[in-house]
Amino acid sequence: MWEKCIFIKLIKWSNYLFSIKFKADILKFIPGQFTILRIKIRNNYINRFYSYINSYKSKILELYIHKSGIVSNILYNIDKNNKIFYVTKKSYGNFILPNKKYNTLWMISSGTGIGPYISMLKSDFNKNNNFKYVKILHSIKYIKDFVYLYNIKKIINNYNNIELFIFVTKENIKNHFNKRITYFLKKNNLIKYFGRNINIYNDHIMICGNINIINDVINIIKNKNIDYINKNYKNIFTFEKYY
């Protein structure tokens, strides 16, 4: 089950955001899935869940992590402490692109929740043309926290149907939204902001981030037609919770 990782590179974006690159003999994963990382601390093994942000074709695996606990603090200094860590051979989770055709795919995220979308975008995204339009709505506190902005823009430049909307909640940045995503989702006329309204009958909504944004987004959209959404929940939403 466990595969020993060969550490390659650590990228410290800030004193709380970092990426780690490594190699491990894992099975092919579906973009959006997560691995279980294991590390030994004081004679005890501790597990944490992290989504891959690399393409499923890449031999180099990559995780994008917010430093917030004992494991992430150790990984933040993995280049110095020489700690051995492991990942599961198999990847897990159902946060993957839907196979059905939809008019618009809404990809909503906050913080490091953008990670699974990066993996999807790097991995033959929308090769079956299941989505006529794709709207990526990503929220961060500070613009400097969007460390993969350049990479994402470079990828979506190859598509004519993907748009990226950035929400910066702790500072005013020109040409970006300066309020939370949920502030705009409550509006009746989303066309004004995103070029399209959310159509719960023909669209699919993916949400990845902390539990607050997931619950808030779902509740706002459910209020538009609670009976229909309750009956068709899985056809409308796909979400992954990051605690």
C-alpha positions in Angstrom: 0.0 0.0 0.0 2.8 2.5 0.9 5.4 3.7 -1.5 8.6 5.4 -0.3 9.0 8.8 -1.8 12.2 10.2 -3.4 12.4 13.9 -2.6 13.2 16.1 -5.5 12.4 19.7 -4.8 10.8 22.1 -2.2 9.4 25.4 -3.3 8.6 27.9 -0.5 6.1 30.4 -1.9 5.7 32.2 1.4 6.0 31.4 5.1 2.8 29.4 4.9 2.5 28.2 1.3 4.7 25.6 -0.3 5.0 22.9 -3.0 6.9 19.7 -2.8 8.0 17.6 -5.7 9.0 13.9 -5.5 8.9 10.5 -7.2 7.0 7.4 -6.1 5.9 4.2 -7.7 2.2 4.9 -7.7 -0.7 3.7 -9.9 -2.2 6.0 -12.5 -4.6 8.4 -10.9 -7.5 10.4 -12.2 -6.9 14.2 -12.1 -8.6 15.6 -9.0 -7.9 12.5 -6.8 -5.9 12.7 -3.6 -3.2 10.6 -2.0 -2.6 9.7 1.6 0.9 10.9 2.8 2.5 9.2 5.8 5.4 10.4 7.9 6.9 9.1 11.1 6.9 11.6 14.1 8.1 10.5 17.5 7.8 6.8 16.7 4.2 7.2 15.4 3.1 7.3 11.8 0.8 10.2 10.9 -1.3 10.4 7.8 -2.5 13.4 5.8 -4.6 13.8 2.7 -3.3 15.9 -0.2 -4.4 16.2 -3.9 -1.9 15.9 -6.7 -1.5 19.0 -8.8 0.6 17.4 -11.6 -0.7 15.8 -14.7 -1.5 12.1 -14.4 1.2 11.5 -17.1 4.0 13.2 -15.1 6.6 11.0 -13.5 7.3 13.8 -11.0 4.5 14.1 -8.4 3.6 17.5 -6.9 1.6 18.6 -3.9 0.5 22.2 -3.0 0.2 22.7 0.7 -0.8 25.3 3.3 1.4 25.1 6.4 -1.0 24.7 9.2 -0.1 21.6 11.3 2.6 19.3 12.5 2.9 17.3 9.3 2.9 20.3 7.0 5.4 22.0 9.2 7.8 19.1 8.8 7.2 18.9 5.1 7.9 22.7 4.9 11.5 21.9 6.0 11.8 18.5 4.3 15.0 19.6 2.5 16.7 20.2 5.9 15.3 17.5 8.1 15.8 14.6 5.6 12.5 13.0 6.8 11.4 9.9 5.0 7.8 10.0 3.8 5.4 7.7 2.0 2.3 8.0 -0.2 -0.3 5.4 -1.0 0.2 3.4 -4.2 -3.4 4.0 -5.1 -5.1 7.4 -5.2 -8.6 8.1 -3.9 -11.6 10.4 -4.1 -14.5 11.2 -6.5 -13.5 14.8 -7.1 -13.1 14.3 -10.9 -14.5 15.8 -14.0 -18.0 14.6 -14.8 -18.5 12.4 -17.9 -21.8 13.9 -18.8 -22.1 16.8 -21.2 -23.0 20.2 -19.6 -23.4 23.6 -21.0 -21.2 25.3 -18.4 -18.7 23.8 -15.9 -18.2 26.1 -12.9 -14.9 25.3 -11.0 -15.1 27.2 -7.7 -12.2 27.1 -5.2 -10.4 28.8 -2.4 -6.8 28.7 -1.2 -4.9 25.5 -2.0 -8.3 24.1 -3.3 -7.1 25.2 -6.7 -4.8 22.2 -6.7 -7.1 19.6 -8.2 -8.1 22.0 -11.0 -4.5 22.5 -11.9 -4.1 18.7 -12.3 -7.2 18.6 -14.5 -6.1 21.5 -16.7 -2.7 19.8 -17.2 -4.3 16.5 -18.1 -6.0 16.7 -21.5 -8.7 18.9 -20.1 -12.2 18.6 -21.8 -10.8 16.3 -24.4 -14.4 14.9 -24.9 -15.8 18.4 -25.3 -18.3 17.8 -22.5 -18.4 21.5 -21.5 -19.3 24.3 -23.8 -18.1 26.9 -21.3 -15.8 26.7 -18.3 -15.7 29.3 -15.6 -13.0 29.1 -12.9 -13.7 31.2 -9.8 -10.8 31.2 -7.4 -10.6 33.1 -4.1 -7.5 34.0 -2.1 -6.8 36.5 0.7 -3.9 38.2 -1.1 -2.9 38.2 -4.7 0.6 36.9 -3.9 -1.1 33.7 -2.6 -2.2 32.8 -6.1 1.2 31.3 -6.8 0.1 29.2 -9.8 -1.6 32.1 -11.6 0.9 32.3 -14.4 0.8 28.5 -15.0 -3.0 28.5 -15.2 -3.2 31.5 -17.5 -0.6 29.8 -19.8 -2.8 26.6 -20.0 -6.1 28.3 -20.5 -4.6 30.5 -23.3 -4.8 27.3 -25.4 -8.6 27.2 -25.0 -11.2 29.6 -26.2 -14.0 28.6 -23.8 -12.2 28.8 -20.4 -12.3 32.0 -18.3 -10.6 32.7 -15.0 -12.1 35.0 -12.4 -10.0 36.0 -9.3 -11.4 37.1 -6.0 -9.0 38.8 -3.5 -10.6 39.3 -0.1 -8.0 41.1 1.9 -6.7 43.8 -0.4 -8.0 45.9 -3.4 -6.4 44.7 -6.6 -7.2 46.3 -10.0 -9.1 44.1 -12.5 -10.0 41.5 -9.9 -13.0 41.1 -7.7 -12.4 42.4 -4.1 -15.2 40.5 -2.4 -15.9 36.9 -1.6 -17.2 34.6 -4.3 -20.4 34.1 -2.4 -21.2 37.8 -2.5 -21.6 37.6 -6.3 -23.3 34.2 -6.3 -26.2 35.8 -4.3 -26.8 38.2 -7.2 -29.6 37.4 -9.6 -27.7 38.7 -12.7 -24.4 36.7 -12.8 -24.1 37.5 -16.5 -23.0 41.0 -15.5 -19.9 39.5 -13.8 -19.2 36.2 -15.4 -20.9 36.3 -18.8 -23.4 33.6 -17.8 -25.9 32.7 -15.2 -25.8 29.4 -13.3 -28.3 27.1 -14.9 -28.9 24.2 -12.5 -30.6 22.2 -15.2 -27.7 22.3 -17.7 -24.6 23.3 -15.7 -22.3 21.4 -13.3 -20.7 23.0 -10.2 -17.4 21.8 -8.7 -16.3 23.2 -5.4 -12.9 22.7 -3.7 -11.8 24.5 -0.5 -12.6 24.8 3.1 -15.9 23.5 4.5 -17.3 27.1 4.8 -17.1 28.0 1.1 -18.5 24.6 0.1 -21.5 24.9 2.4 -22.1 28.6 1.6 -22.0 28.0 -2.2 -24.3 25.0 -2.0 -26.8 26.7 0.2 -26.9 29.8 -2.0 -27.5 27.8 -5.2 -30.0 25.5 -3.4 -32.1 28.5 -2.6 -32.7 29.0 -6.3 -34.7 25.7 -6.6 -34.4 23.6 -3.5 -36.8 20.8 -4.5 -35.1 20.2 -7.9 -31.6 20.4 -6.4 -32.4 18.0 -3.6 -33.6 15.4 -6.2 -30.7 15.9 -8.6 -27.9 16.8 -6.1 -25.2 14.5 -7.6 -25.9 15.8 -11.2 -25.4 19.4 -10.1 -22.5 19.3 -7.5 -19.1 17.7 -7.1 -17.1 18.9 -4.1 -14.0 18.2 -2.0 -13.6 19.4 1.5 -10.2 20.8 2.7 -10.1 21.2 6.5 
